[in-house]
Amino acid sequence: MFEKLARFMRRIIPAKIFGPSYHFTLAGAGAFRYGFPSRKIFLLGVTGTKGKTSTVELVNAILEKAGYKTAIAGTLRIKIGDVSERNLFKMTMPGRMFLQGFLRRAIDAGCQYAIIEMTSEGVRQFRHRFLDLDALIFTNISPEHIESHGSYEKYLVAKLSLARSLTSSKKKYTWMIANGDDKEAKKFCEVADKSECISYSLHDAHKRKVTPAQTTFTLDGVTITSRLLGEFNLYNMLAAASFAKTQGIPIETVKTALEGVAMIRGRFEAVEEGQNFRVIVDYAHTPDSLEKAYGALGDTRKICVLGGTGGGRDAWKRAVMGKIADRECSHIILTNEDPYDEDPYHIVNMIAEGIAKTPFDIVMDRREAIARALQLADKDSTIIITGKGTDPYIMGPNGSKTPWDDASVVREELAHMMTNESEQRPTKKKGVYTRGISKKKLQKPTRK
């Protein structure tokens, strides 16, 4: 009945008016239908351009180690208590009343804490409304979704609206936890003026040492050694530890929990199948995150399988990411990611514009691109595959979906290579790779 009414209203009301009204109504209806569940569970939101998923997983590890039952709704997975499943929605904040229903199920399962990744795209569709937060973590912000929001300033406003929602929360006491090293942190604390603002910084991590092998730092007098690599993961651990402090969780528990997290799927994930070189799968899909992912690998010879530039959005960053790869990588393989309805060859052409000196291939079939990288690797190499992380599909024209998982494909291709099958089988010509350096536009190959 509701859907029929919505379709009728969409026909008679201008889209600019109907869209916001529709999503706001859905958010309110979902809260009412499930009995305003966010008021009956501790609700933590995590927002920022980068680091949301890792921070959610680290907070969850700490809470579970402290003996709490938790629920998670995020990019990586949907979890309620001991039941966890991959997020197949292809969106971080699912709509259609999902979050309200998720919270109701979490309460019914006996969870004390729910942790939700919160995005600017979700804000545009009012999915954050009628969610009464107890706390919000702000990880960082850099240009992203610019074409969707219209400008960086509007993107920032969307993020700040999450901090503003703390002021309207029905919870008695709320916390705003912000990355003090980010230039916008002060604005988040100012907007959440009724909350206790807690800031974390690299300066809190004493005796810190970040190497391509491990991350070590001292926090509140306790030394923590983590297998999570990169300065960006140090920030994520500090965010999680700062939240734990607001909940009175001892630093010794925090240490045990953080040291127990060996990896987070799709987030600088090492794939190890007995090969004599490193393979890393990472979600990096912005210029800043790409640069930091490459930087975390040190001076090793990097073979870079580059995606992170989906169709129909943020075209501005394509050549920029090509330029970063040109500076950091020894060999680049440009490949398909999520073209949607845009010509994928046009996308890689734009990335290639940023490459001036580094040898590169174009292999449009993503599996073949990964296989190509494995063929190029030696014991001194690190392959880093970016752009998708744990994304469950490659999105094509007209909403088509191809099931996908970068790390699983790497394992399959390594198995072929290690049984010498890969040396015998010809490279499939689903996507032709063009080697070398050229300032000419790379055109879609002509099929005979």
C-alpha positions as CSV (number, residue, x, y, z in Angstrom):
1,M,0.0,0.0,0.0
2,F,2.8,2.4,1.0
3,E,4.7,1.7,-2.2
4,K,1.6,2.3,-4.4
5,L,1.1,5.6,-2.6
6,A,4.8,6.5,-3.1
7,R,4.7,5.8,-6.8
8,F,1.6,8.0,-7.2
9,M,3.1,10.9,-5.2
10,R,6.4,10.6,-7.2
11,R,4.4,11.2,-10.4
12,I,2.7,14.4,-9.2
13,I,5.4,16.0,-7.0
14,P,8.6,17.5,-8.3
15,A,11.6,15.3,-7.7
16,K,13.5,17.9,-5.6
17,I,10.6,18.0,-3.2
18,F,9.5,14.4,-3.3
19,G,12.9,12.8,-2.7
20,P,13.8,14.5,0.6
21,S,10.2,14.2,1.9
22,Y,10.0,10.5,0.9
23,H,13.3,9.6,2.6
24,F,12.5,11.6,5.7
25,T,9.1,9.9,6.0
26,L,10.7,6.5,5.6
27,A,13.1,7.2,8.4
28,G,10.3,8.4,10.7
29,A,8.1,5.5,9.8
30,G,10.9,3.0,10.4
31,A,11.6,4.4,13.9
32,F,7.8,4.3,14.7
33,R,7.4,0.8,13.3
34,Y,10.2,-0.7,15.4
35,G,9.5,1.3,18.6
36,F,12.3,3.9,18.4
37,P,14.9,1.2,19.1
38,S,17.9,3.5,19.2
39,R,16.7,4.9,22.6
40,K,17.0,1.4,24.1
41,I,20.6,0.5,23.2
42,F,24.0,2.3,23.3
43,L,24.4,3.6,19.8
44,L,27.8,4.6,18.4
45,G,28.1,6.3,15.0
46,V,31.4,6.4,13.1
47,T,31.9,8.9,10.3
48,G,34.7,10.3,8.2
49,T,36.1,9.9,4.7
50,K,38.5,7.1,5.6
51,G,38.9,4.7,8.4
52,K,35.2,4.1,9.3
53,T,35.2,0.3,8.7
54,S,38.5,-0.3,10.5
55,T,37.5,1.9,13.4
56,V,34.1,0.0,13.7
57,E,35.9,-3.3,13.8
58,L,38.5,-2.2,16.4
59,V,35.8,-0.7,18.7
60,N,33.9,-4.0,18.3
61,A,37.0,-6.0,19.2
62,I,37.5,-3.9,22.4
63,L,33.8,-4.1,23.5
64,E,33.7,-7.9,22.9
65,K,37.0,-8.3,24.9
66,A,35.4,-6.3,27.7
67,G,32.5,-8.8,27.7
68,Y,29.8,-6.9,25.9
69,K,27.5,-8.2,23.2
70,T,27.6,-6.1,20.1
71,A,25.9,-5.3,16.8
72,I,27.5,-3.8,13.7
73,A,26.1,-2.3,10.5
74,G,28.8,-1.2,8.1
75,T,30.5,-1.6,4.8
76,L,32.2,-4.8,5.6
77,R,29.4,-6.7,7.4
78,I,26.1,-6.8,9.3
79,K,26.5,-8.4,12.7
80,I,24.2,-9.1,15.5
81,G,25.7,-10.9,18.5
82,D,27.5,-14.0,17.2
83,V,25.7,-13.9,13.8
84,S,27.7,-12.1,11.1
85,E,27.1,-11.8,7.3
86,R,28.7,-9.9,4.5
87,N,27.1,-6.6,3.6
88,L,25.7,-7.3,0.1
89,F,23.7,-4.1,-0.1
90,K,26.5,-2.2,-1.9
91,M,25.9,0.7,0.5
92,T,27.2,1.4,3.9
93,M,24.0,2.8,5.4
94,P,21.1,0.7,3.9
95,G,17.8,2.5,3.7
96,R,14.2,1.3,3.5
97,M,13.9,1.2,7.3
98,F,16.8,-1.3,7.5
99,L,18.7,0.4,10.3
100,Q,15.7,0.7,12.6
101,G,14.9,-2.9,12.0
102,F,18.6,-3.8,12.6
103,L,18.6,-2.0,16.0
104,R,15.4,-3.8,17.0
105,R,16.9,-7.2,16.2
106,A,20.1,-6.2,18.1
107,I,18.0,-5.4,21.2
108,D,16.0,-8.6,20.9
109,A,19.3,-10.5,20.7
110,G,20.5,-8.9,23.9
111,C,23.1,-6.6,22.5
112,Q,24.3,-3.8,24.7
113,Y,26.1,-1.8,22.0
114,A,25.3,-1.1,18.3
115,I,28.0,0.4,16.0
116,I,26.9,2.0,12.7
117,E,29.1,3.5,9.9
118,M,27.5,6.8,9.0
119,T,28.0,8.4,5.5
120,S,27.3,11.7,3.8
121,E,25.3,9.8,1.2
122,G,23.2,8.4,4.0
123,V,22.7,11.9,5.4
124,R,21.4,13.1,2.0
125,Q,18.6,10.5,2.3
126,F,17.9,11.2,6.0
127,R,19.0,7.7,7.1
128,H,20.6,9.2,10.2
129,R,17.3,10.8,11.3
130,F,15.5,9.3,14.3
131,L,18.7,7.6,15.4
132,D,19.5,8.7,18.9
133,L,23.3,8.6,19.2
134,D,25.2,8.1,22.4
135,A,28.5,8.9,20.7
136,L,30.0,9.8,17.4
137,I,33.6,9.2,16.2
138,F,34.9,11.5,13.5
139,T,38.0,10.0,11.8
140,N,39.0,12.5,9.2
141,I,37.7,14.3,6.1
142,S,39.1,14.9,2.6
143,P,37.4,15.6,-0.8
144,E,35.0,12.8,-1.7
145,H,31.6,12.5,-3.4
146,I,32.1,16.0,-4.7
147,E,29.9,15.5,-7.8
148,S,27.2,14.1,-5.7
149,H,27.2,16.9,-3.1
150,G,28.2,19.7,-5.4
151,S,31.3,20.9,-3.4
152,Y,33.6,20.0,-0.6
153,E,31.8,22.5,1.6
154,K,28.5,20.8,1.1
155,Y,30.1,17.4,1.7
156,L,31.5,18.8,5.0
157,V,28.0,20.2,5.9
158,A,26.6,16.7,5.5
159,K,29.2,15.2,7.8
160,L,28.6,18.0,10.3
161,S,24.9,17.3,10.4
162,L,25.8,13.9,12.1
163,A,27.6,15.8,14.8
164,R,24.5,18.1,15.1
165,S,22.3,15.1,15.6
166,L,24.1,14.5,18.9
167,T,22.5,17.7,20.2
168,S,19.0,16.4,19.4
169,S,19.7,12.9,20.8
170,K,17.3,11.7,23.5
171,K,20.3,10.3,25.3
172,K,21.2,11.9,28.7
173,Y,24.9,12.0,28.1
174,T,26.7,12.0,24.7
175,W,30.3,12.1,23.5
176,M,31.9,13.6,20.4
177,I,35.2,11.9,19.7
178,A,37.3,13.7,17.0
179,N,40.6,13.3,15.3
180,G,42.4,16.4,16.6
181,D,44.9,16.3,13.9
182,D,42.3,16.9,11.2
183,K,41.7,20.5,10.3
184,E,37.9,20.2,10.6
185,A,37.9,18.6,14.1
186,K,37.1,21.8,15.9
187,K,34.0,22.3,13.8
188,F,32.6,18.9,14.8
189,C,33.1,19.7,18.5
190,E,31.6,23.1,18.1
191,V,28.5,21.7,16.4
192,A,28.1,19.0,19.0
193,D,28.1,21.7,21.7
194,K,26.0,19.7,24.2
195,S,28.3,16.7,24.1
196,E,31.6,16.0,25.8
197,C,34.3,16.5,23.1
198,I,37.3,14.2,23.3
199,S,40.1,14.7,20.9
200,Y,42.8,12.1,19.9
201,S,46.1,12.7,18.1
202,L,49.3,11.0,17.1
203,H,50.9,12.9,20.0
204,D,48.9,10.5,22.3
205,A,50.9,7.6,20.8
206,H,54.2,7.8,22.6
207,K,57.3,5.9,21.3
208,R,55.4,5.1,18.1
209,K,57.1,3.1,15.4
210,V,55.3,2.3,12.2
211,T,57.1,-0.1,9.9
212,P,56.0,-2.3,7.0
213,A,56.0,-5.2,9.5
214,Q,54.1,-3.9,12.5
215,T,52.9,-0.9,14.5
216,T,54.1,-0.2,18.0
217,F,53.1,2.6,20.3
218,T,52.6,3.4,24.0
219,L,49.3,4.7,25.2
220,D,48.6,5.6,28.8
221,G,51.8,3.9,29.9
222,V,51.0,0.6,28.1
223,T,52.9,-0.6,25.0
224,I,50.7,-1.9,22.2
225,T,52.2,-3.9,19.3
226,S,49.7,-4.4,16.4
227,R,49.9,-6.3,13.2
228,L,47.8,-3.6,11.5
229,L,50.1,-1.6,9.3
230,G,50.3,2.1,8.4
231,E,49.9,5.4,10.2
232,F,46.2,5.4,9.1
233,N,45.7,2.3,11.2
234,L,47.4,3.9,14.2
235,Y,44.8,6.7,13.9
236,N,42.0,4.1,13.8
237,M,43.4,2.4,16.9
238,L,43.6,5.7,18.8
239,A,40.0,6.5,17.8
240,A,38.8,3.1,19.2
241,A,40.9,3.5,22.3
242,S,39.5,7.0,22.9
243,F,36.0,5.6,22.8
244,A,36.9,2.8,25.1
245,K,38.1,5.3,27.6
246,T,34.7,7.0,27.7
247,Q,33.2,3.6,28.6
248,G,35.6,3.0,31.4
249,I,37.3,0.0,29.7
250,P,40.8,-0.6,31.1
251,I,43.8,0.1,28.9
252,E,44.9,-3.5,29.5
253,T,41.7,-4.7,27.9
254,V,42.2,-2.3,25.0
255,K,45.8,-3.6,24.5
256,T,44.7,-7.2,24.4
257,A,41.9,-6.5,22.0
258,L,44.0,-4.4,19.6
259,E,46.8,-6.8,19.6
260,G,44.4,-9.6,18.8
261,V,43.2,-8.1,15.5
262,A,45.4,-9.6,12.9
263,M,43.7,-8.0,9.9
264,I,40.5,-6.4,8.8
265,R,39.2,-7.8,5.5
266,G,39.7,-5.6,2.5
267,R,41.6,-3.0,4.6
268,F,45.3,-3.4,3.9
269,E,44.6,-7.1,4.0
270,A,47.6,-9.4,3.4
271,V,46.9,-12.4,1.3
272,E,49.3,-15.2,2.1
273,E,49.2,-18.5,0.3
274,G,52.9,-19.5,0.5
275,Q,54.1,-17.2,-2.3
276,N,57.5,-15.5,-1.9
277,F,56.1,-12.0,-2.4
278,R,53.6,-9.8,-0.6
279,V,50.0,-9.2,-1.9
280,I,47.9,-6.5,-0.2
281,V,44.2,-5.8,-0.9
282,D,43.0,-2.4,0.1
283,Y,39.9,-0.3,-0.2
284,A,41.8,2.9,-1.0
285,H,39.6,4.9,-3.4
286,T,40.6,8.5,-2.7
287,P,43.9,10.2,-3.6
288,D,44.8,10.7,0.1
289,S,44.0,7.1,1.1
290,L,45.9,5.7,-2.0
291,E,49.0,7.8,-1.2
292,K,48.9,6.5,2.4
293,A,48.4,2.9,1.4
294,Y,51.4,3.1,-0.9
295,G,53.5,4.9,1.7
296,A,52.8,2.2,4.3
297,L,54.7,-0.3,2.1
298,G,58.0,1.6,2.4
299,D,60.5,1.5,-0.4
300,T,59.6,-2.0,-1.7
301,R,59.1,-2.6,-5.4
302,K,55.4,-2.0,-5.9
303,I,53.2,-3.5,-8.6
304,C,50.0,-1.5,-8.4
305,V,46.6,-2.8,-9.6
306,L,44.7,0.5,-9.7
307,G,41.0,0.9,-9.5
308,G,39.2,3.3,-7.1
309,T,37.6,5.4,-9.8
310,G,34.0,4.2,-10.3
311,G,31.8,5.4,-13.2
312,G,29.6,8.4,-13.0
313,R,31.3,10.0,-10.0
314,D,34.3,12.0,-8.9
315,A,36.0,12.1,-12.3
316,W,38.3,14.9,-10.9
317,K,40.3,12.3,-9.0
318,R,41.2,9.9,-11.8
319,A,44.3,11.7,-13.2
320,V,45.3,12.6,-9.6
321,M,45.3,8.9,-8.6
322,G,47.3,8.1,-11.8
323,K,49.8,10.7,-10.8
324,I,50.2,9.2,-7.3
325,A,50.7,5.7,-8.8
326,D,53.2,7.1,-11.2
327,R,55.2,8.5,-8.3
328,E,55.0,5.5,-6.0
329,C,54.8,2.4,-8.1
330,S,57.3,0.4,-10.1
331,H,54.7,-1.0,-12.5
332,I,51.0,0.0,-12.8
333,I,48.1,-2.1,-14.1
334,L,45.0,-0.1,-14.8
335,T,41.8,-2.1,-14.7
336,N,38.0,-2.0,-14.5
337,E,36.2,-1.5,-11.2
338,D,32.6,-0.3,-11.1
339,P,32.0,1.4,-14.4
340,Y,28.2,1.5,-14.0
341,D,26.9,3.2,-17.2
342,E,30.1,5.0,-18.1
343,D,32.5,3.6,-20.7
344,P,35.3,1.8,-18.7
345,Y,37.8,2.6,-21.4
346,H,37.1,6.3,-20.9
347,I,37.7,5.9,-17.1
348,V,41.1,4.3,-17.5
349,N,42.1,6.8,-20.2
350,M,41.6,9.5,-17.6
351,I,43.7,7.7,-15.0
352,A,46.4,7.2,-17.6
353,E,46.6,10.9,-18.2
354,G,48.3,11.2,-14.8
355,I,51.1,8.6,-15.6
356,A,54.2,10.2,-17.1
357,K,57.1,7.8,-16.5
358,T,56.1,4.5,-15.0
359,P,55.5,1.5,-17.2
360,F,51.8,0.5,-17.2
361,D,49.4,-2.0,-18.6
362,I,45.7,-1.7,-19.2
363,V,43.9,-5.0,-18.5
364,M,40.2,-4.4,-18.5
365,D,39.2,-7.7,-17.0
366,R,40.0,-7.4,-13.3
367,R,40.8,-11.0,-12.8
368,E,43.3,-10.9,-15.7
369,A,44.8,-7.7,-14.2
370,I,45.4,-9.5,-10.9
371,A,46.9,-12.5,-12.8
372,R,49.1,-10.2,-14.7
373,A,50.4,-8.6,-11.5
374,L,51.2,-12.0,-10.0
375,Q,53.2,-12.9,-13.2
376,L,55.3,-9.8,-12.8
377,A,56.1,-10.3,-9.1
378,D,59.3,-11.6,-7.7
379,K,60.6,-12.0,-4.1
380,D,61.4,-8.3,-3.8
381,S,57.9,-7.2,-4.9
382,T,54.7,-6.2,-3.2
383,I,51.5,-6.3,-5.2
384,I,48.9,-3.8,-3.9
385,I,45.4,-4.1,-5.3
386,T,43.2,-1.0,-4.5
387,G,39.7,0.3,-5.1
388,K,37.3,-2.5,-4.0
389,G,38.4,-4.1,-0.8
390,T,35.5,-6.3,0.1
391,D,33.0,-4.9,-2.3
392,P,30.8,-7.8,-3.2
393,Y,30.0,-6.9,-6.8
394,I,31.5,-5.2,-9.9
395,M,28.7,-2.9,-11.0
396,G,28.1,-2.6,-14.7
397,P,25.6,-1.0,-17.2
398,N,21.9,-0.9,-16.3
399,G,22.5,-2.0,-12.7
400,S,24.1,-5.3,-13.7
401,K,26.2,-7.0,-11.0
402,T,29.0,-9.4,-11.2
403,P,29.8,-11.2,-7.9
404,W,33.3,-10.3,-6.8
405,D,35.9,-10.4,-4.0
406,D,39.5,-9.2,-4.7
407,A,41.1,-11.4,-2.0
408,S,39.3,-14.5,-3.1
409,V,40.4,-13.9,-6.7
410,V,44.0,-13.4,-5.6
411,R,43.9,-16.8,-3.8
412,E,42.4,-18.5,-6.9
413,E,45.0,-17.0,-9.2
414,L,47.9,-17.8,-6.8
415,A,46.7,-21.4,-6.7
416,H,46.8,-21.6,-10.5
417,M,50.3,-20.0,-10.5
418,M,51.7,-22.2,-7.8
419,T,50.6,-25.4,-9.7
420,N,52.2,-24.0,-12.8
421,E,48.9,-23.8,-14.6
422,S,49.2,-20.0,-15.1
423,E,52.4,-20.5,-17.2
424,Q,50.5,-22.8,-19.6
425,R,47.3,-20.9,-20.1
426,P,47.2,-17.9,-22.5
427,T,46.2,-14.5,-21.3
428,K,42.5,-14.0,-22.0
429,K,41.8,-11.1,-24.3
430,K,38.8,-9.8,-22.5
431,G,40.8,-6.7,-21.9
432,V,44.0,-5.9,-23.9
433,Y,46.9,-4.7,-22.0
434,T,49.0,-1.9,-23.5
435,R,52.5,-1.8,-22.2
436,G,54.8,1.2,-21.9
437,I,54.4,4.9,-21.7
438,S,52.3,6.9,-24.1
439,K,50.8,10.4,-24.0
440,K,48.2,9.3,-26.6
441,K,44.7,8.5,-25.5
442,L,44.3,4.7,-25.0
443,Q,41.4,3.6,-27.1
444,K,39.1,0.7,-26.8
445,P,40.7,-2.1,-28.9
446,T,39.0,-3.0,-32.2
447,R,37.6,-6.5,-32.2
448,K,38.2,-8.6,-35.3
